[in-house]
């Protein structure tokens, strides 16, 4: 192993461990909380859509100003505060269950406030990595962090489903809170001193927001990447709204088996994260952004074909193959975004991208909930599969398709 590998970077290892713990808790929660709503509170498809929307609506409400605030603050401190806030909010769910007062309204409020903290954590986290490891290690760092996300995607649902089966959905929510606390403890051990950002009290909020948006949408490559990711997330939000209902009510699976199915689907993501750096170097960063999705994302059309019996395997198989392509795409495009953005704009750039691409998730969740009531859960899955596959056309028919690699140095900003 090369001595310049991030495996030998102690503070990156701490960030990596903390992110892994946080991701495992979060993905467990993404299974546990919908199961709690579906099985304990008997939520309808529309109510599940509301829950999906609540988890990500913060990106639409405060996503843009969050980028300005992140650029004004020490990012590690902000991440720590977000972890502690999320852990405390999630603890309220089992407390309410034990007191016999848990309601869907509380789940919606907690999901919304956790989403607010997540906005700040995610924007700060993606803006913190370049200063921690240097731009020359961004590809390796993002690949390792995406591997953690894939491991969490693999193990989190299985852990969550198993805990629901053994201890009940409300008690299983504690797993998510424990993940955030573990993340905070790892971040506390980072020794690299973070520079205090320059503060310019004379600059107003709106012009700073506009500068971040202008940077994202005047770059043709970034613009096509954002359009592709936003479209995919719109349909993914609709998928999230009906996914648990489809597995539980259409396929008749228990919470534990649902966890196993979702975990099996995460295998592709882990393989994608392990191979992302090698694939990007072999075929080029630009081709990783359009060619890999073209070969893998269409397998999502298998999702609505799943049915009781042997056809259940179509669901995790589709998730695994598409997940492989999604992770390779994410490693390549996130690394490009971080590499070409000046340090002073990182928070606003990441917030602008997150505002657009994650802002589609709550809209998609509402659409999925409405369609689930109107055309049924399986019909909604067909809508999702076609839409997510079509999203890749943004990058296939963009200037990226004519390139092998993309610029790796910050661009000048006027």
Beta strands, then each sheet from edge to edge (+ up, - down):
end
